[in-house]
Structure formats: C-alpha cells, structure tokens
Amino acid sequence: MRKWRRGRAFCTDESGAVGRRTAAGLGAVLALAAAVIAPFEGRELRAYRDIVGVWTICDGDTQRVRPGQEATPAECDSRLAARVAAFEREIRPCLPAGLPAETRAAFISAAYNIGSPAFCSSSMARRARAGDLRGACEALRLWTKAGGQVVRGLVRRREAERALCLSGL
C-alpha cells in the first residue's frame, strides 16, 4: 500500500521504495539537483586538479578522470545526469521516504560535493532520519571547508542548498 503525503510528489510503499505521483517526479528532482550543482561546480572540458588535488572534469566529476582527458559538452551533460542519479540512489537509504523534492535535491547536491559516505554519516542525514528536517537543512552550513579551510564558494553553495532545502518544508 502506498502512502501519499498531501502536496508532495513522492510516496512510499511498505518496503520504503519511493514512488512517483507524476511521471516526471524523480526526473524533476534530479533536474533540480543538477541545476544547483552545475553553477557551483563550473564546467571544465579538460581534466584539472580541484582545490584538494583530485582530478576532475566537466561539472565536478571525479569518476574515472585521468590527466590530459578531454570531454565534449554533450559528454559532460551525460556525465552530470548519470552522477546525479547515482548519488540519489546512494543516499536514498540514508534518508526518510517522502522528503519534499526541493529538500531531496538539496541533499543530492551536498552528497555530490562531499560524497555519499560522508553525507550518510552526517548530521544532515541523522537529523532528517529523526524527523528534524529543518535541522537537517540547517546542518548544510557545517560543510564549508576544503583542505581544512573555509572556502567562500562552499559557503555560497551551502546557503543556496539550505534555501532550496527549506523551501520544500
């Protein structure tokens, strides 16, 4: 049996699997997450080392990147879509079912940046599982460092993610 939350695009069945109220439900969440991720990551068609020295290409993608690698804009679009979907799948078990689309998209963006293992063990995920969604959104502000230093770009990103997260509540 599926349980619908009034005004929400998602439902869950007894297994905890997320269902969609509309055909575009999950796709809309992924598109929203990608729209938050892309401007903060920036698009680079040639592989480069990021702020902490990790080889990166396209929109902050670190998977299977090697020095000298190049990508087309279409390849970057494909990589971003695939990685956003992968992060959604990876963090889904760490969050309660039935989250608002905006909140889920904000958490996908954070996981894309900090990694799924870090996200799943974070206070964001713990607070969300405890039912404190506002507190989970506020906890995004705790993730503003790279290499031990506060980074202005991460501060701006977390504020944007926080605003999106709270807009769904």
C-alpha positions as CSV (number, residue, x, y, z in Angstrom):
1,M,0.0,0.0,0.0
2,R,1.3,3.4,-0.9
3,K,1.1,6.4,1.4
4,W,0.8,9.8,-0.2
5,R,1.7,13.0,1.7
6,R,-0.5,15.8,0.8
7,G,1.1,18.3,-1.6
8,R,4.2,16.0,-2.1
9,A,5.3,14.4,-5.3
10,F,6.6,11.2,-3.7
11,C,5.0,8.2,-1.9
12,T,6.4,5.1,-0.3
13,D,5.3,1.5,-0.2
14,E,5.8,-0.9,2.7
15,S,9.3,-1.7,1.5
16,G,10.3,2.0,1.8
17,A,10.7,2.3,-2.0
18,V,10.0,5.7,-3.4
19,G,7.2,6.0,-5.9
20,R,6.2,9.0,-8.1
21,R,3.0,10.8,-8.2
22,T,3.7,12.1,-11.7
23,A,5.7,10.6,-14.5
24,A,8.3,13.3,-14.1
25,G,8.6,13.0,-10.2
26,L,12.1,11.6,-9.8
27,G,13.3,13.2,-13.0
28,A,12.3,16.6,-11.7
29,V,14.2,16.0,-8.5
30,L,17.3,15.0,-10.5
31,A,17.0,18.0,-12.8
32,L,16.6,20.3,-9.8
33,A,19.7,18.9,-8.2
34,A,21.7,19.2,-11.4
35,A,20.6,22.8,-11.7
36,V,22.0,23.6,-8.3
37,I,25.2,21.5,-8.8
38,A,26.3,22.8,-12.2
39,P,26.8,26.6,-11.5
40,F,28.8,25.8,-8.3
41,E,30.9,23.1,-9.9
42,G,31.6,25.0,-13.2
43,R,32.1,23.2,-16.4
44,E,35.7,22.3,-17.5
45,L,36.1,20.3,-20.7
46,R,39.8,19.5,-19.8
47,A,40.8,17.5,-16.7
48,Y,42.2,19.5,-13.9
49,R,43.1,19.1,-10.2
50,D,40.5,20.6,-7.9
51,I,41.2,22.6,-4.7
52,V,42.3,19.5,-2.8
53,G,44.2,17.9,-5.7
54,V,41.6,15.4,-7.1
55,W,41.5,15.0,-10.9
56,T,38.2,16.5,-12.0
57,I,36.4,17.1,-15.3
58,C,33.1,18.5,-16.6
59,D,30.8,19.6,-13.7
60,G,33.0,18.5,-10.8
61,D,33.0,14.8,-11.9
62,T,35.9,12.8,-10.3
63,Q,35.0,9.4,-11.6
64,R,37.4,7.8,-14.0
65,V,39.3,11.0,-14.7
66,R,42.9,11.0,-15.9
67,P,45.4,13.8,-16.6
68,G,45.0,15.2,-20.1
69,Q,41.5,13.9,-20.5
70,E,39.0,16.0,-22.5
71,A,35.2,15.9,-22.9
72,T,32.6,17.4,-25.1
73,P,29.7,19.4,-23.7
74,A,27.4,16.5,-24.6
75,E,29.6,14.1,-22.7
76,C,29.6,16.5,-19.7
77,D,25.8,16.6,-19.8
78,S,25.7,12.8,-19.8
79,R,28.2,12.5,-17.0
80,L,26.3,15.0,-14.8
81,A,23.0,13.3,-15.3
82,A,24.5,9.8,-14.6
83,R,26.4,11.0,-11.5
84,V,23.4,12.9,-10.1
85,A,21.2,9.8,-10.5
86,A,23.9,7.7,-8.9
87,F,24.1,10.0,-5.9
88,E,20.4,10.0,-5.5
89,R,20.4,6.1,-5.4
90,E,23.3,6.1,-2.9
91,I,21.8,8.5,-0.4
92,R,18.2,7.3,-0.7
93,P,18.7,4.6,2.1
94,C,20.2,7.3,4.4
95,L,17.1,9.5,4.3
96,P,13.4,9.1,5.3
97,A,11.0,8.3,2.5
98,G,8.7,11.1,1.3
99,L,11.0,14.0,1.5
100,P,9.9,17.1,-0.4
101,A,11.5,17.3,-3.9
102,E,13.4,20.5,-3.0
103,T,14.8,19.0,0.2
104,R,15.9,15.8,-1.6
105,A,17.5,17.8,-4.4
106,A,19.5,19.9,-1.9
107,F,20.8,16.8,-0.2
108,I,21.7,15.3,-3.6
109,S,23.7,18.4,-4.3
110,A,25.5,18.2,-1.0
111,A,26.3,14.5,-1.5
112,Y,27.6,15.2,-4.9
113,N,30.1,17.6,-3.3
114,I,31.1,15.8,-0.1
115,G,30.5,12.2,-1.2
116,S,27.7,9.7,-0.3
117,P,29.6,8.1,2.7
118,A,30.2,11.5,4.3
119,F,26.6,12.5,3.6
120,C,25.1,9.3,5.0
121,S,27.1,9.7,8.3
122,S,26.5,13.4,8.6
123,S,24.3,15.3,11.0
124,M,22.2,16.2,7.9
125,A,21.2,12.6,7.4
126,R,20.8,11.9,11.1
127,R,18.6,14.9,11.7
128,A,16.5,14.0,8.6
129,R,16.0,10.4,9.8
130,A,15.0,11.7,13.3
131,G,12.3,13.8,11.6
132,D,14.1,17.2,12.2
133,L,14.0,18.3,8.5
134,R,14.6,22.0,9.4
135,G,17.6,21.0,11.5
136,A,18.9,18.8,8.6
137,C,18.6,21.7,6.2
138,E,20.5,24.0,8.7
139,A,23.2,21.4,9.1
140,L,24.2,22.0,5.5
141,R,26.0,25.1,6.8
142,L,28.5,22.9,8.6
143,W,30.1,21.7,5.4
144,T,32.0,24.8,4.2
145,K,35.7,23.6,4.4
146,A,38.0,22.0,1.9
147,G,41.5,21.1,2.9
148,G,40.7,22.3,6.4
149,Q,40.0,25.9,5.2
150,V,36.6,27.7,4.9
151,V,36.0,28.2,1.2
152,R,33.8,31.1,0.1
153,G,32.4,29.1,-2.8
154,L,31.3,26.4,-0.4
155,V,29.7,28.9,1.9
156,R,27.7,30.3,-1.1
157,R,26.8,26.8,-2.2
158,R,25.6,25.6,1.2
159,E,23.5,28.8,1.5
160,A,21.9,28.0,-1.8
161,E,21.3,24.4,-0.9
162,R,19.9,25.4,2.5
163,A,17.5,27.8,0.9
164,L,16.4,25.1,-1.5
165,C,16.1,22.6,1.3
166,L,14.0,24.8,3.4
167,S,11.8,25.9,0.5
168,G,10.3,22.4,0.4
169,L,9.2,22.4,4.1
